[in-house]
Amino acid sequence: MACSEAEEPKVATTPAPAPDGAPPAPLMDGKHEDRTAAGDGDEDNFSAGDSDGKLGGDASSGNEEDSDGGRPASWSGEGDSDSSVGDAVCGGGKDVGRREVRLLAPPSHLPQPEAPPGLTKLVSNGGEDFRPMERSLSENAAPIDVSSIGKYLRDRGSTLSAALARRISSLREQPDDDVNEFNLSGLRVIVRPKEAPESDGNIALKGRISFFSRSNCRDCTAVRSFFREKGLPYVEINVDVFPAREKELIARAGSASVPQVFFNEKLLGGLVALNSLRNSGEFDRRLQEMVGRRCPSSAPPVPVYGFDDEEAEGKEKDAMVGTVRVLRQRLPIQDRLSKMKIVKNCFDGSDLVEAIIDHLDCGRKKAVEMGKELCRKHFIHHVFREKDFEDGSHLYRLLEHDPLIPRCFNIRGTTNDDEPKPASAVGRRLTKLMWAMLEAYASADRRHLDYARISASEEFRRYVNVVEDLQRVDVFALSDDERMAFFLNLHNAMAIHAVIRMGRPEGVIDRRAFSGDFHYIVGGYPYSLSTIKNGILRSNRRPPYSFVKPFGGSDRRLQLTLPKLHPLIHFGLCNGSRSSPAVRFFSGQGTELELRNAAREFFLGGGLEVDLEKRSVHLTRIIKWYSVDFGEEKEFLKWVIPYLDASKAGLLTHVLSDGGPVTIVYQNFDWSENS
């Protein structure tokens, strides 16, 4: 069949597949150039003078490779701009095929592609060394002017910034417009005035109400409640949290008594003065004066959080810390075998004595005395905590090498080398900080705590710093009453700390880990919530559903157990759950009386209910778990009457006195978090 060059194909088709190793033939429009170059072994098949792009021989257009495995022949050669690459190819008397490859452009109603500024179409000169996949710009292409692009972007940015600045400045002259809108090229900007916060009953003051307070102060609580009821914002300066501010309180008020209320820089006085101003109407008048007057710099400043330099000045390094640092480097600390057990990170007494003699160049007797002093100050301890220091083969270890240290949350990085403080002083400081937390972040009945805000508070940050002082305090010097209050407060503080760090446990196994795995080092010994409750406060009694006592017969902590068990301690301990008693802390003076008040508060809040019709008494499950502490059920019902309110006490007395049967029902215990 003869080939007709006049025919024009109507439809764009896909080229035939290229041979292996060759890239596919590009789609081309018949009006575009057909850039081709002959391969090394194909010059005989290409007609240089064939302006209409015909190829001779048996080859098909667009499907040939050159001899060196390069590109197809359809990629080489330059045909006439008006000719079609897909013209019919005739060879050997056969109609091999005919096609047209076109570059499809977007429809006319859509934006047409444009070349970026500075770029030109790539034009190849062909040649033997030409490889199309390696080319970027031809020698004749104009380079991209990067500086021009940067200048263009800077100019556009400056124009936009200037326009925004002019327009926003003009908005200040239009305070009545709620919404302002303006358009820039390609940008739409809407400016809305800042919406006023929804009114929550608080009065907007330009001045400042501030008052000095102390933790667990009734008058301070009354002042705090008064401002909250009025919806007045105030700044509280608790001198128990910020001890350095007490000097300022004395300078401004003339005494250290609290509360002391200030309107800006002016002193109003304490609770009595506040009530007098309120009753006379003078309080509202002075308040109106503050609405439009800004707080001067002479007013009591707002407390600065995150700094406790004043407290740090009172800390002194222990006199023996220099010797301890040398011993940490020189002692042959290693794992040893004792009582059929592998004891890690320990040394024997003679090693310590020799190291002290080498360091201080002293006699053996003095070195032994120093070893005993190091043990008394809890820098070192016996590996089984059974002996004081002795010169010999008994094994000892440094406090920081105790295996429980990773689970002790009052040690951060390293042990505390400061001079030990009296346990009573550290206990009072912790109690004041914990009361401050309750007053700021707990409900009025102290049954619900905001743990998220507590963990981010300044009070908690300072608490975490102070509990490090517990590591080497001498708790054996406390009296019985002080010891009971100390460990009651420590238990409740540790429970709050444990909820923040570990979360409230959900299952039985998690609850055991919660009470047994969260430790503090106190006086050189580890204490968990269970150890404090069952070992110290319950006089070393077994926990519920356990066969093991907290302390063994040779444990020195047995000396700290209370000489007499007080069942009331169960109503002063909070474990962070909803059904446990409310959180409280004890003063250490008249602790038993405070426990009686705690028991009354607990039973008033639903710890005991009497159903007269069914002749049943609903009790908290705490009574069942610790029945060994409370005695028989009927005996407990008689014992509990003095701690009930008049109504419940009357009902229970009537049920017990008529001689009829009484059914005791134990309430479900809610273990969910008291948040």
C-alpha positions in Angstrom: 0.0 0.0 0.0 1.3 3.4 -0.9 1.8 6.0 1.8 -0.1 9.2 1.6 1.6 12.2 3.2 -1.5 14.3 2.9 -3.5 12.4 5.4 -3.8 14.0 8.8 -4.7 11.7 11.8 -7.7 12.9 13.8 -7.0 11.3 17.2 -3.9 11.5 19.4 -2.6 8.0 20.1 -0.1 6.5 22.5 3.3 5.4 21.0 4.2 1.8 20.9 6.2 0.4 23.8 9.9 1.2 23.7 12.5 -1.6 23.8 13.9 -2.8 27.1 16.4 -0.3 28.6 15.1 2.7 26.6 12.9 5.4 28.0 9.4 5.8 26.6 8.9 8.0 23.7 7.5 11.4 24.7 4.2 12.7 23.5 4.8 15.3 20.9 2.5 17.6 18.9 3.0 17.5 15.1 3.7 21.2 15.2 6.6 20.8 17.6 10.1 20.0 16.7 11.1 16.3 16.3 14.5 16.4 17.9 16.4 13.2 16.9 20.0 12.2 16.5 21.4 9.2 14.9 23.0 6.5 17.1 26.5 5.2 16.5 25.3 2.3 14.3 22.2 3.8 12.7 23.5 6.6 10.5 22.7 4.4 7.4 19.0 4.3 8.4 18.6 8.0 8.7 18.1 10.4 5.8 19.5 13.8 6.7 17.7 15.5 3.8 14.3 14.0 4.5 12.4 17.0 5.6 9.2 15.2 6.2 10.7 12.9 8.8 10.6 9.6 6.9 12.8 6.8 8.0 14.0 4.1 5.7 14.7 0.4 6.3 12.7 -1.9 8.5 12.6 0.4 11.6 9.5 1.8 13.0 9.2 5.5 13.9 9.9 6.2 17.6 10.8 2.6 18.5 14.5 2.2 17.6 17.5 2.2 19.9 21.0 3.3 19.0 23.7 0.7 19.1 25.1 1.7 22.5 21.8 1.3 24.3 21.0 5.0 24.4 17.7 6.6 23.3 15.3 5.5 20.5 15.9 6.9 17.1 12.6 8.9 17.4 14.5 11.1 20.0 17.1 12.2 17.5 17.1 14.2 14.3 15.4 17.5 13.6 12.4 17.4 11.2 10.6 20.2 9.6 8.4 22.1 12.0 5.4 21.6 9.8 5.9 17.8 9.3 4.3 15.1 11.5 6.4 12.7 13.4 3.7 10.1 13.0 3.6 10.0 9.2 3.3 6.6 7.5 6.5 4.7 7.3 6.8 2.5 4.3 9.5 -0.1 3.9 9.7 -3.4 2.0 6.4 -2.8 0.4 4.5 -3.0 3.6 2.4 -0.4 5.5 4.3 -0.5 8.8 2.0 2.0 10.6 1.2 5.6 11.1 0.6 7.7 14.1 0.7 11.2 15.5 2.0 12.2 18.9 0.6 15.5 20.3 1.4 17.5 23.4 -2.0 18.0 25.0 -2.7 21.5 26.3 -5.2 22.4 29.0 -8.7 23.6 27.8 -8.8 27.2 26.8 -11.0 28.2 29.7 -8.3 27.1 32.2 -5.1 29.0 33.0 -2.4 28.1 30.5 1.1 27.1 31.8 3.8 29.8 31.5 7.5 29.3 31.8 9.0 30.9 35.0 11.1 34.1 34.5 14.6 33.4 33.5 14.0 30.0 32.1 14.0 29.0 28.4 13.1 25.9 26.6 15.8 23.3 26.5 17.3 23.0 23.0 19.8 20.2 22.3 22.5 20.3 19.7 22.6 16.5 19.3 25.9 14.7 18.8 27.4 11.4 19.8 27.9 12.3 23.5 24.4 13.7 23.9 22.4 12.0 26.7 18.9 13.5 27.2 18.5 12.4 30.9 21.6 14.3 31.9 20.8 17.7 30.5 19.6 20.7 32.5 20.2 23.9 30.7 21.7 24.4 27.3 24.6 26.6 26.8 22.4 29.3 25.3 19.9 29.3 28.2 19.7 32.5 30.3 20.8 32.0 34.0 18.3 32.5 36.8 18.7 35.8 38.5 18.5 34.8 42.2 19.0 38.4 43.4 16.1 39.6 41.3 13.8 36.9 42.9 15.0 37.9 46.4 14.4 41.6 45.7 10.9 40.8 44.3 10.0 38.9 47.5 11.4 41.6 49.8 9.5 44.3 47.9 6.2 42.3 48.1 6.7 41.7 51.8 7.5 45.4 52.5 4.4 46.4 50.5 2.2 44.0 52.4 3.6 45.0 55.8 3.2 48.7 55.1 -0.4 48.2 53.9 -1.3 46.2 56.9 0.3 48.7 59.3 -1.5 51.7 57.6 -4.8 49.9 57.7 -4.6 48.6 61.3 -3.5 52.1 62.5 -6.5 53.5 60.8 -8.7 51.1 62.8 -7.8 52.9 66.0 -9.8 55.9 64.7 -12.9 53.7 64.2 -13.7 52.3 67.6 -17.4 51.8 66.8 -16.8 49.3 64.1 -17.2 45.7 65.3 -15.6 44.1 62.3 -13.2 45.7 59.8 -12.4 44.1 56.5 -10.0 45.2 53.8 -8.5 43.5 50.8 -5.0 43.4 49.4 -3.8 41.8 46.2 -4.4 38.1 46.8 -5.0 38.6 50.5 -8.1 39.2 52.6 -7.7 40.5 56.1 -10.5 40.7 58.7 -9.8 42.5 62.0 -12.1 41.8 64.9 -11.8 43.6 68.2 -10.9 41.4 71.2 -14.0 40.0 72.7 -14.5 40.8 76.4 -14.5 37.6 78.5 -17.9 36.4 79.7 -18.8 37.8 83.0 -18.4 35.4 85.9 -19.4 37.8 88.6 -15.9 39.2 89.1 -15.5 42.9 89.3 -12.8 44.4 86.9 -10.4 46.3 89.0 -7.5 48.4 87.9 -6.1 48.3 91.4 -5.1 45.3 93.5 -6.5 43.7 96.6 -3.9 41.7 98.5 -3.7 40.2 101.9 -1.1 38.4 104.0 -2.1 35.1 105.4 -0.8 31.9 107.0 -1.7 28.3 106.5 -4.6 26.8 108.5 -5.7 30.2 109.8 -9.5 30.6 110.5 -9.5 34.3 110.0 -7.5 34.0 106.8 -10.1 31.5 105.6 -12.9 33.9 106.4 -11.2 36.7 104.4 -10.6 34.4 101.5 -14.3 33.3 101.5 -15.5 36.9 101.7 -13.5 37.9 98.6 -14.7 34.8 96.7 -18.4 35.5 97.6 -18.0 39.1 96.4 -16.3 38.0 93.2 -13.3 40.2 93.9 -9.9 39.2 92.5 -7.2 39.2 95.1 -3.6 38.3 95.6 -2.8 36.1 98.6 0.7 36.2 100.1 1.1 33.2 102.4 4.1 33.8 104.7 4.3 30.1 105.4 4.9 29.5 101.7 7.0 32.6 101.2 8.9 33.0 104.5 10.9 35.9 103.2 7.7 38.1 103.0 7.2 38.0 106.7 9.7 40.9 107.2 7.7 42.9 104.7 4.5 42.1 106.6 6.0 43.4 109.8 7.3 46.6 108.1 3.9 47.4 106.5 1.5 46.3 109.3 3.7 46.8 112.4 3.2 43.2 113.5 3.3 39.6 112.2 -0.4 38.9 112.9 -2.6 37.8 109.9 -4.7 38.4 108.0 -3.7 41.9 106.8 -5.7 43.3 103.9 -4.3 46.0 101.5 -6.2 48.0 98.9 -3.3 48.9 96.6 -0.7 50.3 99.0 -3.2 51.2 101.8 -3.6 49.0 104.8 -7.2 48.2 105.7 -6.4 45.9 108.6 -7.5 42.4 109.7 -10.8 40.5 109.7 -12.3 42.8 112.4 -11.5 45.9 110.4 -12.9 44.3 107.2 -16.2 43.4 108.9 -16.5 47.0 110.3 -15.9 48.5 106.8 -18.4 46.1 105.3 -21.1 46.9 107.9 -20.7 50.6 107.6 -20.7 50.7 103.8 -17.2 52.1 103.7 -15.9 49.0 102.1 -17.9 49.6 98.9 -16.8 53.3 98.7 -13.1 52.3 98.9 -13.7 49.6 96.4 -15.1 52.1 93.9 -12.0 54.2 94.4 -9.9 51.2 93.3 -11.9 50.5 90.1 -10.4 53.4 88.2 -7.0 53.7 89.9 -4.1 51.6 88.9 -2.0 49.9 91.4 1.1 51.9 92.3 4.5 50.3 92.6 4.5 50.9 96.4 1.8 48.2 96.9 2.8 44.8 98.1 4.3 43.0 95.1 2.8 39.8 93.7 4.8 36.7 94.9 7.4 35.6 92.4 7.2 31.8 91.7 10.1 29.5 91.0 12.6 31.2 93.3 13.5 30.1 96.8 16.9 31.7 97.3 15.9 33.0 100.7 15.3 29.4 101.8 18.4 28.1 100.3 20.5 30.6 102.3 19.5 28.7 105.4 21.0 25.4 104.2 24.5 24.5 105.2 26.6 21.6 104.0 27.3 18.9 106.6 30.7 19.2 108.2 31.5 15.6 107.2 30.5 15.9 103.6 34.1 16.5 102.5 35.2 13.2 104.0 32.1 11.5 102.5 33.0 12.7 99.0 36.5 11.2 99.4 35.2 7.9 100.7 32.8 7.7 97.7 35.9 7.6 95.5 38.2 5.4 97.6 36.0 2.7 99.1 36.2 -0.7 97.3 32.5 -0.8 96.6 31.5 -4.1 95.0 29.0 -7.0 95.2 29.6 -9.5 98.0 28.0 -12.6 99.4 26.4 -12.5 102.8 23.8 -14.9 104.4 23.5 -16.8 101.2 22.5 -13.6 99.4 24.3 -11.4 96.8 24.6 -7.9 98.4 25.3 -5.3 95.8 27.4 -2.1 96.1 28.7 -2.7 99.5 32.0 -2.6 101.5 33.0 -4.0 104.9 33.7 -2.0 108.0 37.4 -2.5 108.0 37.6 -1.0 104.4 35.9 2.2 105.7 38.3 2.4 108.7 41.4 2.0 106.4 40.1 4.6 104.0 39.5 7.2 106.8 43.0 6.5 108.2 44.5 7.1 104.8 42.5 10.3 104.2 42.8 11.9 107.6 46.1 10.4 108.8 44.6 9.5 112.1 44.5 6.6 114.5 42.2 3.6 114.1 40.1 4.5 117.2 39.3 7.9 115.8 38.5 6.4 112.4 36.0 4.0 114.0 34.4 6.9 115.8 34.0 8.7 112.5 32.5 5.6 111.0 29.9 5.5 113.8 29.2 9.2 113.2 28.7 8.6 109.5 26.2 5.9 110.4 24.3 8.1 112.9 24.0 10.8 110.2 22.7 8.2 107.7 25.5 8.6 105.2 26.1 4.9 105.5 24.0 2.0 106.9 24.3 -1.7 107.5 23.1 -3.7 104.4 20.4 -5.4 106.4 19.9 -2.4 108.7 20.5 -4.6 111.8 23.6 -3.0 113.3 25.4 0.2 114.0 28.8 0.7 112.6 31.5 -1.7 113.7 35.1 -2.3 112.6 35.3 -5.7 111.0 33.7 -7.8 108.3 30.1 -6.5 108.6 28.9 -5.1 105.3 27.7 -1.6 104.8 26.7 0.6 101.9 26.3 4.3 101.1 22.8 5.6 101.3 22.6 6.4 97.6 23.4 2.7 96.8 20.3 1.4 98.5 18.3 -0.8 96.1 15.1 1.0 96.9 16.5 4.4 95.9 15.0 4.3 92.3 11.6 4.0 93.9 12.2 6.8 96.4 10.5 10.0 95.3 12.2 12.4 97.7 15.6 11.8 96.1 16.3 13.6 92.9 19.6 12.6 91.3 21.7 12.4 94.4 21.2 12.3 98.2 21.0 15.4 100.3 24.4 16.3 101.9 23.1 19.3 103.9 23.3 19.4 107.6 20.3 17.5 109.0 17.5 19.6 110.4 15.3 18.6 113.4 12.5 16.3 112.3 9.9 18.4 114.1 11.0 21.6 112.1 10.9 19.7 108.8 7.5 18.2 109.7 6.0 21.7 110.5 7.3 23.1 107.3 5.7 20.3 105.2 2.4 20.6 107.1 2.2 24.3 106.4 2.8 23.8 102.7 0.2 21.0 102.4 -2.4 23.1 104.2 -1.7 25.9 101.8 -2.3 23.5 98.9 -5.6 22.4 100.4 -6.8 26.0 100.9 -6.0 26.9 97.3 -6.8 23.7 95.3 -9.3 21.6 97.3 -13.0 21.8 97.9 -14.4 23.4 101.0 -14.8 19.9 102.6 -11.4 18.8 101.4 -12.9 15.7 99.8 -12.0 16.7 96.3 -8.6 17.9 95.1 -7.4 19.5 91.9 -4.3 17.4 91.3 -3.5 19.1 88.0 -3.3 22.5 89.6 -1.5 21.2 92.6 1.3 19.6 90.5 1.8 23.0 88.8 1.7 25.1 91.9 4.4 26.9 93.7 3.4 25.2 97.0 4.0 21.8 95.5 7.3 22.8 94.0 8.5 24.0 97.4 7.1 20.8 99.0 9.2 18.6 96.6 12.3 20.6 97.7 11.6 20.3 101.4 10.9 16.5 101.4 14.6 16.1 100.4 15.4 17.2 104.0 13.7 14.1 105.3 16.5 11.8 104.1 18.7 12.2 107.1 16.4 13.6 109.9 16.4 12.0 113.3 12.8 10.8 113.8 13.8 8.9 116.9 14.0 12.2 118.8 10.2 12.9 118.4 7.8 12.4 121.2 4.9 9.9 120.9 2.4 12.7 120.1 4.8 14.4 117.6 5.6 11.1 116.0 2.0 10.2 115.4 1.2 13.6 113.9 4.5 13.4 111.8 3.6 10.1 110.2 -0.1 10.9 109.8 0.9 14.1 107.9 3.6 12.3 105.9 1.2 9.5 104.8 -1.4 12.0 103.5 1.3 14.1 101.8 2.8 11.1 100.2 -0.6 9.9 98.9 -1.1 13.3 97.1 2.4 13.0 95.7 1.8 9.4 94.6 -1.4 10.3 92.8 0.4 13.1 90.9 3.4 10.9 90.0 1.8 7.5 89.5 -2.0 8.2 89.1 -4.7 6.6 91.1 -4.6 2.8 90.8 -7.6 1.0 89.4 -7.3 -2.8 90.1 -6.3 -4.7 93.2 -2.8 -5.4 92.0 -2.3 -1.7 91.1 -3.5 -0.7 94.6 -1.0 -2.9 96.3 1.8 -1.4 94.1 0.5 2.1 94.9 0.7 1.6 98.7 3.9 -0.5 98.6 6.1 0.8 95.8 6.0 4.6 96.4 8.7 5.3 98.9 10.4 8.2 100.8 13.7 7.9 102.5 13.1 9.2 106.1 16.0 9.2 108.6 18.0 6.8 106.4 15.1 4.2 106.1 12.6 3.6 103.3 8.9 4.2 104.1 6.0 3.4 101.8 2.3 4.2 102.5 1.7 0.7 103.7 4.8 0.8 106.0 3.7 4.0 107.6 0.1 2.9 108.1 0.6 -0.7 109.2 4.1 -0.5 110.6 4.2 2.8 112.5 0.6 3.9 113.1 -0.9 0.4 113.6 2.0 -0.8 115.8 3.4 -3.3 113.2 0.2 -5.2 112.4 -0.4 -7.2 109.3 -2.2 -5.4 106.4 -5.5 -6.9 105.3 -5.2 -10.1 103.5 -1.5 -10.4 104.3 0.5 -12.8 106.4 3.7 -10.7 106.9 4.3 -7.9 109.3 5.9 -4.7 107.9 8.9 -4.9 110.3 11.0 -7.9 111.2 12.3 -8.5 114.7 15.6 -6.9 114.1 14.3 -3.8 112.3 15.2 -0.6 114.2 12.0 1.0 112.9 10.2 -1.0 115.5 11.3 1.6 118.0 9.2 4.2 116.1 5.9 2.2 116.3 3.2 3.8 118.5 3.1 2.2 122.0 -0.7 2.0 121.8 -2.9 1.5 118.8 -5.4 4.2 118.2 -8.4 3.1 116.0 -9.1 6.7 115.2 -6.0 6.9 113.0 -8.1 5.3 110.2 -10.2 8.4 110.0 -7.2 10.7 109.7 -5.6 8.8 106.7 -6.5 9.6 103.1 -5.4 7.3 100.3 -6.6 9.5 97.4 -9.9 7.7 96.8 -13.4 9.0 97.0 -14.5 6.8 99.9 -11.5 7.5 102.1 -11.7 10.2 104.8 -11.1 13.8 103.8 -7.6 15.1 103.6 -6.3 16.8 106.7 -3.0 17.5 108.5 -2.3 17.6 112.2 -0.6 20.1 114.3 1.3 17.7 116.6 -0.3 19.3 119.7 -3.4 17.4 120.9 -3.3 14.9 118.0 -5.8 12.6 119.6 -8.4 15.4 119.9 -7.8 16.2 116.2 -8.4 12.6 115.4 -11.7 12.6 117.2 -12.8 15.6 115.2 -11.7 13.7 112.0 -13.9 10.7 113.0 -16.9 12.9 113.6 -16.4 14.6 110.2 -16.1 11.2 108.5 -19.3 9.7 110.0 -21.2 12.9 109.4 -20.3 12.6 105.7 -21.8 9.2 105.2 -19.4 6.8 106.9 -22.3 5.4 108.9 -26.0 5.3 108.1 -28.9 3.9 110.1 -32.0 2.4 108.5 -34.6 2.2 111.3 -37.3 0.4 109.3 -35.0 -2.4 108.2 -33.0 -2.3 111.5 -29.8 -2.2 109.6 -26.6 -0.1 110.0 -24.6 0.7 106.8 -20.9 1.0 107.6 -17.8 1.9 105.7 -15.8 -1.0 104.5 -12.8 0.3 106.4 -14.4 -1.2 109.6 -14.5 -4.6 108.0 -10.9 -4.5 106.7 -9.5 -3.4 110.0 -11.9 -5.3 112.3 -8.9 -6.4 114.4 -8.4 -2.7 115.4 -12.1 -2.0 116.1 -13.1 -5.2 117.8 -16.4 -7.1 117.3 -19.2 -5.5 115.3 -21.6 -5.0 118.2 -18.8 -3.5 120.3 -17.9 -1.2 117.5 -21.5 0.1 117.3 -21.4 1.1 121.0 -17.9 2.6 120.6 -18.9 4.8 117.6 -21.9 6.5 119.2 -19.9 9.4 120.7 -18.6 10.3 117.3 -22.0 10.5 115.6 -24.3 13.5 115.3 -27.3 13.7 117.5 -29.7 12.3 114.9 -27.7 9.2 114.0 -26.6 8.6 117.6 -30.3 8.6 118.7 -31.3 6.2 116.0 -28.4 3.8 116.6 -29.1 3.9 120.4 -32.7 3.0 119.9 -31.9 0.1 117.6 -29.3 -1.3 120.0 -31.4 -0.8 123.2 -34.6 -2.6 122.1 -33.0 -6.0 122.1 -34.0 -6.8 118.5 -31.6 -8.1 115.8 -29.4 -5.6 114.0 -28.1 -6.2 110.5 -24.8 -4.6 109.5 -24.3 -3.9 105.8 -20.9 -2.7 104.5 -21.0 0.0 101.9 -19.2 -0.3 98.5 -15.8 1.4 98.6 -15.3 3.9 95.7 -11.6 3.6 94.7 -11.8 6.3 92.0 -9.7 9.4 92.4 -10.9 12.1 94.7 -10.5 14.8 92.1 
